[in-house]
Amino acid sequence: MKLCITGGGTGGHLMIAEALSDAAVADGHEVIFIGSTSGQDRKYFEQHSKFSHVYFLKTTGVVNQKGSAKIKALYKVFKAFLQARKILKKHNIQAVYSVGGFSAAPASFASLSLFIPLFIHEQNSVEGRLNKLLKKYAKSFISAYDENSPIQGYPVKKFYYKNARVRDALKTIIFLGGSHGAKAINDLALHVAYKLQKMNIAIIHQAGEADYERVKNEYKKLGVAVELYAFTKNLPELIARADLAVSRAGASTLWELTANGCPAFFIPYPYAAGDHQYYNAQFLVKQNLAWCERESENLKPKLIKVLKNPQLQEKSQKLLEFNTQDVAIQMIQMIQDVQKKLK
């Protein structure tokens, strides 16, 4: 099978694209990628990937644009749509999988115009504008939050499953602010650092490059030992060592923590489109699998309350039971099943 994976813009979308490409290539399929020159697409896939070919078309987001800027953005999408049609024809693509984000628009529309089956994965609990528009035209629409989804779960790297464990004691806490860091989470970490040291809880902290020096100096002033990073590629290993996470609620991080059995105190990014991070976290909170507080609220006493009675073992065990492994493999198998029916 010759498959095109499209979408991106953010790390969450691209991690799904990577998981899908790994599963498809391992099953003997040829996979290409169509993304954008904007966002993080090039950073992820231009140099190292399992895709046979990668293409980055000149597109930008449309939803948040106004007036002439929106017209220009739509024109870029149209030009990229024409390019995407040529690319799909050139590689004799048999199916297109959209992982969402503005990067997905050209190839998704191109697939429909060429009568190539389109499949969609929605990473967030609030459907993206593009996914909502294309949903009715897709052969399948996968969402970990939708009980009617034909596949339940979220594709994450196998490492998180292989190194999953039940947390039974709070020995290490990890603070995660996302790829760029989060001042609110950094400040919270500093506010509770002395308390954590008194409780003999080790601290791992990814502060983000922009705030790293400030955070480093504040820890030094406090005299608190910390394993501090601006950015690290070893995040899976760090999460596996942690017993509790304080984190944003981006979909990829949320499901990686879940897959590894690491309970989390979520502080959603308040400006995420459609407030989707809050609703991502609420999906787990409603099942008593996580905690969630708004960034503007008084976070220190609420986190300390959790630290005193985290119920780690119960939540960790339920997280592991809640997960579905091999989601990416199932998604690739579904494409093959649909193609058999179409023949």
MIMI-722476 format. One record per residue: residue in three letters; x, y, z of N, C-alpha, C in turn. Coordinates in steps of 0.05 Angstrom, whole numbers, padded with zeros to 5 digits, always signed. Each point is the difference from the previous one (the first is absolute). Layout:
ALAXYZXYZXYZ;...
***
This chain:
MET+00017-00024+00000-00017+00024+00000+00017+00025+00000;LYS-00009+00020-00015+00014+00026+00000-00017+00020+00014;LEU+00010+00010+00022-00015+00017+00019+00012+00028+00002;CYS-00017+00020+00002+00009+00027+00005-00010+00008+00028;ILE+00017+00010+00017-00008+00011+00026+00004+00030-00002;THR-00020+00015+00008+00001+00029-00002-00010+00013+00025;GLY+00010+00024+00005-00008+00016+00024+00024+00008+00016;GLY-00005+00014+00021+00022+00009+00017-00005+00028+00011;GLY+00022+00015+00001-00001+00027+00012+00011-00001+00028;THR-00010-00019+00016+00009-00003+00028+00011-00028+00004;GLY+00015-00003+00022+00012-00025+00007-00020-00022+00004;GLY-00023+00006+00011-00020-00020+00005-00010-00013-00026;HIS-00005+00016-00020-00008-00012-00026+00022-00017-00012;LEU+00024+00010+00002+00023-00013-00013+00008-00026+00014;MET-00005-00001+00026+00006-00026+00014-00019-00022-00010;ILE-00025+00008-00006-00019-00020-00010+00010-00009-00028;ALA+00008+00020-00016+00010-00006-00027+00024-00019+00001;GLU+00018+00004+00020+00023-00017+00003-00008-00029+00008;ALA-00019-00001+00019-00009-00027+00009-00013-00015-00022;LEU-00016+00014-00017-00013-00013-00023+00020-00009-00020;SER+00020+00017-00006+00020-00008-00020+00017-00024+00010;ASP+00006+00000+00025+00015-00023+00011-00015-00026-00003;ALA-00027+00001+00006-00016-00024-00002-00003-00009-00029;ALA-00004+00020-00018-00004-00007-00028+00025-00012-00013;VAL+00023+00013+00006+00025-00010-00012+00007-00027+00011;ALA-00005-00004+00026+00005-00026+00012-00017-00022-00012;ASP-00022+00007-00011-00019-00019-00013+00006-00002-00030;GLY+00021+00013-00010+00009-00002-00027-00013+00019-00020;HIS-00011+00022+00010-00013+00020-00018+00019+00023-00006;GLU-00004+00013-00022+00015+00024-00007-00016+00024+00009;VAL+00013+00019+00014-00014+00023+00011+00014+00026-00007;ILE-00016+00020-00009+00011+00026-00005-00013+00020+00020;PHE+00011+00023+00003-00011+00020+00018-00003+00026-00015;ILE-00023+00013+00004-00005+00027-00011-00007+00018+00023;GLY+00018+00020+00005-00005+00019+00022+00003+00028-00010;SER+00009+00018+00018+00001+00029-00006+00028+00010+00005;THR+00007+00022-00013+00025+00014+00006-00002+00015+00027;SER-00025+00005+00009-00005+00013+00025-00002-00022+00022;GLY+00000+00009+00025-00003-00019+00022+00025-00017+00004;GLN-00003-00023+00012+00023-00017+00008+00005-00023-00019;ASP-00014-00001-00023+00001-00023-00018+00028-00006-00009;ARG+00014+00020-00009+00027-00004-00010+00019-00009+00022;LYS-00003+00011+00023+00017-00007+00023-00002-00030+00006;TYR-00024-00011-00003-00004-00028+00007+00009-00018-00022;PHE-00006+00006-00025+00003-00020-00021+00019+00006-00024;GLU+00011+00024-00001+00017+00007-00023+00025-00017-00001;GLN+00012-00006+00023+00026-00014+00000-00003-00030+00007;HIS-00017-00006+00020-00001-00028+00009-00029-00009+00002;SER-00007-00020-00015-00027-00012+00002+00000-00026-00016;LYS-00022-00015+00002-00003-00025-00015-00016+00005-00026;PHE-00007+00025-00005-00014+00006-00025+00019-00003-00024;SER-00011-00011-00022+00017-00003-00024+00005+00028-00013;HIS-00020+00018+00003+00002+00027-00011-00015+00019+00019;VAL+00011+00024+00004-00014+00020+00016-00003+00026-00016;TYR-00023+00013+00002-00006+00025-00014-00011+00020+00019;PHE+00011+00025-00002-00009+00022+00017-00010+00022-00018;LEU-00026+00005+00001-00013+00019-00018-00004+00026+00015;LYS-00001+00022-00015-00003+00027+00012-00029+00005+00008;THR-00006-00005+00026-00027+00005+00010+00003+00013+00028;THR-00021+00013+00008-00002+00011+00027-00028-00005+00011;GLY-00004+00004+00026-00027-00004+00011-00020+00020-00012;VAL-00025-00008-00002-00021+00017-00011-00019+00010+00021;VAL-00006-00017+00020-00021+00005+00019+00003+00027+00015;ASN+00024+00006+00009+00004+00025+00016+00007+00024-00017;GLN-00001-00002-00026+00006+00022-00018-00025+00017-00005;LYS+00004+00026-00006-00022+00017-00006+00005+00017-00026;GLY-00021+00007-00013+00002+00018-00023+00018-00011-00022;SER+00018+00018-00009+00018-00008-00023+00019-00022+00008;ALA+00007-00002+00026+00018-00022+00009-00013-00027-00004;LYS-00026-00001+00005-00015-00025-00004-00001-00008-00030;ILE-00004+00020-00017-00001-00005-00029+00027-00010-00009;LYS+00021+00012+00009+00027-00009-00007+00005-00029+00009;ALA-00009-00006+00025+00004-00027+00011-00015-00020-00016;LEU-00025+00007-00008-00016-00019-00017+00012-00004-00027;TYR+00012+00021-00011+00013-00002-00027+00024-00019+00002;LYS+00015+00002+00022+00023-00018+00004-00010-00029+00002;VAL-00022-00004+00014-00011-00027+00002-00008-00011-00027;PHE-00012+00017-00017-00008-00008-00026+00024-00008-00018;LYS+00021+00017+00001+00024-00007-00015+00012-00026+00009;ALA+00000-00004+00027+00011-00024+00012-00017-00024-00007;PHE-00026+00004-00003-00019-00021-00007+00007-00011-00028;LEU+00006+00018-00019+00008-00007-00027+00026-00016+00000;GLN+00019+00008+00017+00025-00014+00003-00004-00028+00012;ALA-00017-00001+00020-00006-00025+00013-00012-00020-00019;ARG-00018+00009-00017-00012-00018-00021+00022-00013-00017;LYS+00019+00016-00008+00022-00010-00017+00017-00021+00016;ILE+00005+00006+00025+00016-00018+00017-00014-00027+00004;LEU-00026+00001+00006-00015-00025+00004-00001-00016-00026;LYS-00003+00013-00023+00000-00015-00025+00028-00012-00006;LYS+00021+00016+00005+00027-00009-00005+00007-00025+00015;HIS-00009-00002+00025+00007-00024+00016-00022-00021+00000;ASN-00021+00004-00017-00021-00020-00001-00012-00007+00027;ILE-00005+00021+00016-00010-00003+00027-00027-00013+00001;GLN-00003-00019+00017-00026-00016+00002-00017+00009+00023;ALA+00011+00014+00020-00015+00010+00023+00015+00023+00012;VAL-00015+00019+00012+00011+00023+00013-00010+00000+00029;TYR+00019+00004+00019-00007+00001+00028+00006+00028+00011;SER-00020+00015+00008+00004+00026+00011+00001-00002+00030;VAL+00021+00013+00012+00003+00001+00029-00008+00027+00010;GLY-00012+00017-00017-00011+00026+00009+00021+00022-00002;GLY-00010+00024+00007+00017+00024-00002-00002+00012-00028;PHE+00007+00026-00002-00002+00014-00026+00016-00013-00022;SER+00022-00014+00007+00017-00013-00020-00015-00021-00016;ALA-00022-00010+00012-00014-00023-00013-00019+00009-00022;ALA-00007+00025-00002-00020+00009-00018+00005-00007-00030;PRO+00024+00007-00011+00004-00004-00029-00003-00030-00008;ALA+00014-00017+00014+00000-00029-00008-00027-00013+00006;SER-00014+00009+00021-00026-00011+00007-00020+00007-00023;PHE-00001+00025-00008-00018+00008-00021+00008-00013-00027;ALA+00027-00002-00004+00010-00013-00024-00009-00029-00002;SER+00000-00014+00023-00008-00028+00000-00030-00003-00008;LEU-00016+00018+00011-00029-00001-00007-00004+00006-00030;SER+00015+00019-00010-00003+00007-00028+00008-00022-00019;LEU+00018-00017+00010+00010-00023-00017-00014-00026+00008;PHE-00020+00001+00017-00015-00023+00009+00019-00021+00013;ILE+00020+00011+00015+00018-00017+00016-00012-00001+00028;PRO-00004-00024+00012-00012-00001+00027+00016+00017+00021;LEU-00016+00015+00015+00011+00018+00021-00007-00011+00027;PHE+00020-00002+00018-00004-00008+00027+00010+00023+00018;ILE-00013+00003+00023+00006+00022+00018+00004-00009+00028;HIS+00021+00011+00014+00003-00004+00028-00003+00027+00014;GLU-00017+00002+00019-00004+00025+00016+00014-00004+00027;GLN+00020+00017+00005+00016-00004+00024-00012+00012+00025;ASN-00018+00020-00003-00011+00014+00023-00029-00007+00005;SER-00010+00006+00024-00028-00005+00007-00018+00020-00014;VAL+00010+00023-00007-00015+00020-00016+00010-00003-00029;GLU-00018-00006-00018+00008-00005-00028+00011+00026-00013;GLY+00022-00003-00014+00011+00022-00015-00018+00009-00023;ARG+00002+00025-00009-00018+00010-00021+00002-00017-00026;LEU+00025-00006-00008+00003-00015-00024-00011-00028+00002;ASN+00006-00013+00023-00011-00027+00004-00030-00001+00001;LYS-00012+00021+00012-00029+00001+00002-00012+00003-00028;LEU+00014+00016-00017-00009+00004-00028+00001-00025-00017;LEU+00022-00015+00004+00005-00024-00017-00011-00026+00011;LYS-00008+00000+00024-00009-00024+00014-00020-00017-00016;LYS-00020+00013-00012-00021-00015-00014+00009-00012-00026;TYR+00024+00009-00010+00010-00011-00025+00021-00022+00005;ALA+00008-00004+00025+00021-00019+00006-00011-00029+00002;LYS+00017-00019-00007-00007-00028+00002-00001-00009+00029;SER+00016+00013+00017-00002-00005+00029+00011+00025+00014;PHE-00011+00004+00024+00008+00023+00017+00006-00011+00028;ILE+00026+00001+00007+00009-00012+00025+00005+00021+00021;SER-00011-00005+00024+00004+00019+00023-00001-00016+00026;ALA+00020+00005+00017+00002-00014+00025-00022+00008+00019;TYR-00013+00023-00005-00020+00011+00018-00029-00007-00008;ASP-00003-00012-00024-00026-00006-00011-00007-00029+00004;GLU-00021-00006+00015-00007-00028+00005-00010-00014-00025;ASN-00007+00016-00021-00009-00012-00025+00023-00004-00020;SER+00025+00008+00008+00023-00004-00018+00004-00030-00005;PRO+00005-00008-00025+00005-00028-00006+00025-00011+00013;ILE+00019+00017+00007+00024-00008+00015+00002+00018+00025;GLN+00002-00012+00023+00002+00015+00025+00029+00002+00008;GLY+00010+00024+00005+00027+00004+00008+00015+00021-00015;TYR+00025+00003+00006+00017+00021-00011+00027-00011-00006;PRO+00011+00004-00025+00026-00012-00006+00023+00014+00013;VAL+00015-00014+00017+00024+00011+00012+00023-00019-00004;LYS+00024+00009+00006+00024-00016-00004-00001-00025+00018;LYS+00010-00022-00010-00001-00025+00015+00015+00002+00026;PHE+00020+00018+00002+00016+00002+00024-00018+00004+00025;TYR-00021+00016-00003-00017+00006+00023-00015-00024+00010;TYR-00007-00018-00018-00013-00025+00008+00020-00020+00012;LYS+00023-00002-00014+00020-00020+00009+00011+00007+00028;ASN+00001+00026+00007+00010+00008+00025-00021+00009+00020;ALA-00025-00007-00006-00022+00007+00018+00003-00014+00026;ARG-00010+00013+00022+00001-00013+00026-00021+00013+00018;VAL-00008-00015+00020-00019+00011+00020+00016+00016+00020;ARG-00007+00025+00004+00013+00017+00020-00013-00005+00027;ASP+00016-00007+00020-00012-00006+00026+00011+00019+00022;ALA+00019+00017-00007+00011+00019+00020+00010+00025-00015;LEU-00004+00023+00012+00008+00025-00013+00029+00007+00008;LYS+00019-00010-00017+00028+00005+00005+00011+00022-00019;THR-00012+00002-00024+00010+00019-00020-00023+00014-00014;ILE+00002+00026-00003-00021+00015-00014+00014+00014-00025;ILE-00015+00001-00022+00010+00013-00024-00018+00023-00008;PHE+00012+00023-00006-00014+00024-00009+00004+00004-00030;LEU-00021+00000-00015+00001+00001-00029-00016+00024-00011;GLY+00013+00019-00013-00013+00023-00010-00005+00000-00030;GLY+00003-00024-00013-00003-00001-00029+00026+00007-00013;SER+00000-00001-00027+00025+00004-00015+00014+00027+00005;HIS-00016+00020+00006+00011+00027+00004+00001+00008+00029;GLY-00008-00018+00018-00001+00006+00028-00025+00016+00007;ALA-00006+00003+00026-00023+00015+00009+00007+00014+00026;LYS-00002+00027-00001+00008+00015+00024-00017-00007+00024;ALA-00026-00005-00004-00018-00007+00022+00009-00025+00014;ILE+00008-00020-00016+00009-00026+00012+00028+00004+00012;ASN+00017+00016-00013+00027+00005+00012-00003+00014+00027;ASP-00018+00020+00001-00003+00014+00026-00012-00018+00021;LEU-00019-00017-00007-00011-00019+00019+00022-00018+00011;ALA+00017-00010-00018+00021-00018+00009+00018+00014+00020;LEU+00006+00025-00005+00018+00015+00018-00014+00005+00027;HIS-00026+00005-00001-00016+00006+00024-00002-00025+00019;VAL+00001-00024-00012-00003-00024+00017+00027-00015+00003;ALA+00021+00010-00012+00026-00014+00000+00010-00006+00028;TYR-00001+00020+00018+00010-00005+00027-00016-00021+00014;LYS-00027+00002-00004-00018-00020+00012+00006-00028-00010;LEU+00005-00002-00026+00007-00026-00012+00025-00012+00012;GLN+00020+00018+00004+00026-00009+00011-00005-00010+00029;LYS-00016+00014+00015-00007-00009+00027-00014-00027+00001;MET-00015-00005-00022-00015-00026-00001+00017-00022-00013;ASN+00026+00006-00006+00018-00019-00013-00010-00009-00027;ILE-00012+00019-00015-00009-00006-00027+00019+00013-00020;ALA+00013-00016-00016+00019+00010-00020-00015+00015-00022;ILE+00013+00020-00012-00012+00018-00020+00014-00003-00027;ILE-00016-00006-00020+00009+00002-00028-00016+00022-00013;HIS+00013+00018-00014-00014+00023-00010+00010+00008-00028;GLN-00018+00000-00020+00006+00010-00027-00012+00028-00001;ALA+00017+00020+00001-00009+00028+00003-00004+00015-00026;GLY+00011-00011-00022-00002+00015-00025+00024+00018-00003;GLU+00009+00004-00024+00025+00015-00005-00002+00029+00008;ALA-00023+00013-00004-00004+00029+00005+00002+00006+00030;ASP-00009-00019+00017-00001+00006+00028+00020-00015+00017;TYR+00018-00014-00014+00019-00019+00013+00018+00015+00020;GLU+00013+00021-00008+00019+00014+00017-00013+00011+00025;ARG-00024+00012-00003-00014+00011+00023-00006-00022+00020;VAL-00011-00023-00010-00008-00022+00017+00025-00012+00014;LYS+00021-00003-00015+00025-00010+00011+00010+00017+00023;ASN+00000+00026-00004+00009+00018+00021-00018+00000+00025;GLU-00026-00003-00004-00019-00001+00022+00004-00026+00017;TYR+00004-00022-00013+00006-00025+00014+00025+00003+00017;LYS+00020+00014-00012+00025+00004+00014-00004+00017+00025;LYS-00016+00021-00002-00006+00017+00023-00014-00016+00022;LEU-00018-00018-00008-00016-00016+00019+00017-00021+00013;GLY+00023-00007-00013+00017-00022+00010-00013-00027-00003;VAL-00016-00003-00021-00015-00025-00005+00013-00015-00023;ALA+00005-00026+00004+00012-00016-00021-00022-00006-00021;VAL+00008+00001-00025-00019-00005-00022+00015-00011-00024;GLU-00014-00017-00015+00010-00009-00026-00014+00017-00021;LEU+00014+00020-00009-00013+00022-00016+00009-00002-00029;TYR-00019+00004-00018+00005+00000-00029-00013+00024-00013;ALA+00013+00011-00020-00013+00019-00017-00018-00015-00020;PHE+00013-00019-00014-00014-00018-00018+00016-00026-00001;THR-00014-00022-00002+00014-00026-00001-00015-00019-00018;LYS+00016-00017-00014-00012-00021-00017-00005-00025+00016;ASN+00009+00000+00025-00003-00023+00017-00025+00001+00018;LEU-00020+00014-00009-00025+00004+00015-00013-00027+00007;PRO-00002-00019-00019-00013-00026+00007+00014-00013+00024;GLU+00026+00000+00001+00015-00012+00022-00006+00015+00027;LEU-00002+00027-00002-00005+00016+00024-00028-00005+00011;ILE-00020-00002-00019-00027-00006+00008-00002-00028+00014;ALA+00015-00019-00011+00000-00027+00011+00010-00001+00028;ARG+00018+00019+00007+00012+00001+00027-00018+00014+00019;ALA-00019+00017-00010-00016+00017+00018-00024-00016+00011;ASP-00010+00009+00023-00023-00013+00012-00025+00018-00002;LEU+00005+00026-00006-00022+00019-00003+00010+00022-00019;ALA-00018+00009-00018+00008+00022-00019-00018+00024+00005;VAL+00012+00023-00003-00015+00026-00001+00005+00010-00028;SER-00022+00002-00015+00004+00003-00029-00022+00016-00013;ARG+00006+00011-00024-00020+00009-00018-00016-00024-00009;ALA-00022+00004-00015-00018-00022-00007-00002-00002-00031;GLY+00023+00004-00014+00000-00006-00028-00005-00030-00004;ALA-00012-00007-00021-00009-00028-00004+00023-00020+00002;SER+00022+00006-00014+00022-00020-00001+00011-00005+00028;THR+00005+00021+00015+00011-00003+00027-00020-00014+00018;LEU-00025+00007-00002-00021-00012+00017-00001-00030-00005;TRP+00001-00009-00025-00003-00029-00006+00026-00015+00005;GLU+00023+00014-00002+00026-00012+00007+00001-00006+00030;LEU-00009+00019+00016-00001-00004+00029-00019-00023+00007;THR-00023+00000-00014-00020-00021+00005+00012-00028-00007;ALA+00012-00002-00023+00012-00025-00009+00021-00011+00019;ASN+00014+00019+00013+00022-00008+00018-00010-00005+00029;GLY-00026+00007+00005-00011-00004+00026+00007+00022+00020;CYS+00008+00024-00010+00008+00022+00017-00023+00019+00005;PRO-00011+00001+00024-00021+00019+00006+00010+00029-00003;ALA-00019+00018-00007+00008+00028-00006-00019+00020+00012;PHE+00012+00022+00008-00015+00025+00009+00002+00019-00024;PHE-00021+00002-00015+00001+00016-00025-00007+00029+00005;ILE+00015+00018-00014-00005+00028-00001-00001+00008-00029;PRO-00024+00000-00012-00003+00004-00029+00010+00028-00009;TYR+00011+00000-00024+00007+00025-00013-00026+00016-00005;PRO-00003+00024+00012-00026+00014-00001-00007+00011-00027;TYR+00019+00002-00019-00006+00012-00026-00001-00021-00023;ALA-00001-00025+00007-00003-00021-00020-00026+00003-00015;ALA+00000-00006-00026-00024+00003-00017-00023-00016+00012;GLY-00023+00013+00003-00023-00014+00011+00003-00009+00029;ASP+00021+00010+00013+00006-00008+00028+00003-00031+00001;HIS+00012-00011-00022+00000-00029-00002+00017-00014+00022;GLN+00021+00013+00010+00016-00013+00020-00016-00005+00026;TYR-00017+00019+00007-00017-00003+00024-00018-00025-00004;TYR-00012-00002-00024-00019-00022-00005+00015-00027-00003;ASN+00025+00001-00010+00016-00024-00001+00004-00011+00029;ALA+00007+00018+00018+00005-00008+00028-00026-00009+00013;GLN-00022+00013-00005-00025-00007+00012-00009-00028-00007;PHE+00009-00009-00024-00007-00028-00008+00011-00020+00020;LEU+00023+00005+00011+00012-00017+00021-00010+00006+00027;VAL-00004+00026+00006-00009+00008+00027-00028-00012+00006;LYS-00017+00000-00020-00028-00011+00004+00001-00029+00007;GLN+00022-00014-00006+00002-00028+00006+00018-00005+00025;ASN+00006+00023+00014+00016-00001+00024+00028-00011-00006;LEU+00011+00008-00023+00027-00009-00008+00021+00022+00001;ALA-00009+00025+00006+00019+00023-00001-00012+00023+00016;TRP+00016+00021+00003-00009+00025+00012+00003+00022-00021;CYS-00016+00021+00002+00002+00022-00019-00008+00026+00013;GLU+00017+00020-00003-00006+00027+00011+00007+00021-00021;ARG-00016+00021+00000+00006+00022-00018+00025+00015+00008;GLU+00014+00011-00019+00025+00014+00005-00004+00024+00018;SER-00022+00014-00002-00005+00025+00015-00007-00005+00029;GLU-00006-00025+00008-00008-00007+00027+00025-00003+00018;ASN-00006+00001+00026+00021-00002+00020+00011-00029+00001;LEU+00021-00005-00014+00009-00028-00005+00015-00013+00022;LYS+00016+00016+00015+00018-00012+00020-00015-00017+00020;PRO-00020+00011+00014-00014-00017+00021-00014-00024-00013;LYS-00009+00002-00024-00014-00022-00013+00019-00023-00007;LEU+00024+00008-00009+00020-00021-00006+00010-00013+00026;ILE+00004+00016+00021+00009-00011+00025-00021-00020+00012;LYS-00025+00007-00004-00022-00018+00009+00002-00027-00014;VAL+00007+00001-00026+00003-00025-00016+00025-00015+00010;LEU+00021+00014+00006+00025-00012+00009-00004-00016+00026;LYS-00017+00010+00017-00005-00012+00026-00016-00026-00002;ASN-00017-00002-00021-00017-00024-00003-00004-00005-00030;PRO+00021-00008-00014-00002-00003-00029-00015-00024-00011;GLN-00004-00020+00017-00014-00025-00009+00013-00011-00025;LEU+00027+00000+00000+00015-00007-00024-00006-00028-00010;GLN+00001-00020+00017-00003-00027-00009-00027-00005-00014;GLU-00021+00011+00012-00027-00004-00011-00001+00013-00028;LYS+00009+00025-00002-00002+00015-00026+00019-00012-00021;SER+00024-00007+00009+00019-00012-00019-00010-00026-00011;GLN-00010-00017+00016-00011-00026-00009-00023+00004-00019;LYS-00018+00019+00005-00022+00005-00017+00009+00012-00027;LEU+00020+00016+00001+00011+00012-00025+00010-00022-00019;LEU+00014-00019+00012+00011-00023-00016-00023-00017-00012;GLU-00020-00004+00016-00023-00016-00009-00016+00015-00022;PHE+00001+00026+00002-00016+00017-00018+00012+00001-00028;ASN+00026-00006-00002+00014+00004-00026-00005-00022-00020;THR+00003+00007-00025-00001-00019-00022+00027+00001-00014;GLN+00013-00023-00002+00026-00001-00013-00004-00005-00030;ASP+00022+00005-00015+00001-00006-00029-00022+00015-00016;VAL-00007+00024+00009-00020+00016-00014+00008+00006-00029;ALA+00026+00008-00003+00010+00007-00027-00003-00024-00019;ILE+00007-00024+00011-00002-00025-00017-00029-00004-00008;GLN-00019+00004+00019-00028-00003-00006-00009+00020-00021;MET+00010+00024+00001-00008+00021-00019+00010-00007-00028;ILE+00024-00012-00002+00010-00008-00027-00016-00024-00010;GLN-00007-00019+00018-00015-00023-00008-00028+00008-00010;MET-00011+00021+00012-00027+00009-00008+00001+00010-00029;ILE+00022+00014-00008+00002+00009-00028-00001-00023-00019;GLN+00015-00021+00007+00001-00024-00017-00027-00014-00002;ASP-00014+00000+00022-00027-00012+00001-00019+00015-00018;VAL+00001+00027+00001-00017+00017-00016+00007-00004-00030;GLN+00026-00002-00006+00008-00003-00028-00011-00027-00012;LYS+00001-00021+00017-00010-00026-00009-00030+00002-00008;LYS-00015+00015+00016-00029+00003-00005-00005+00017-00025;LEU+00019+00018-00006-00004+00018-00023+00007-00015-00026;LYS+00015-00022+00001+00008-00014-00024-00023-00016-00012;
***
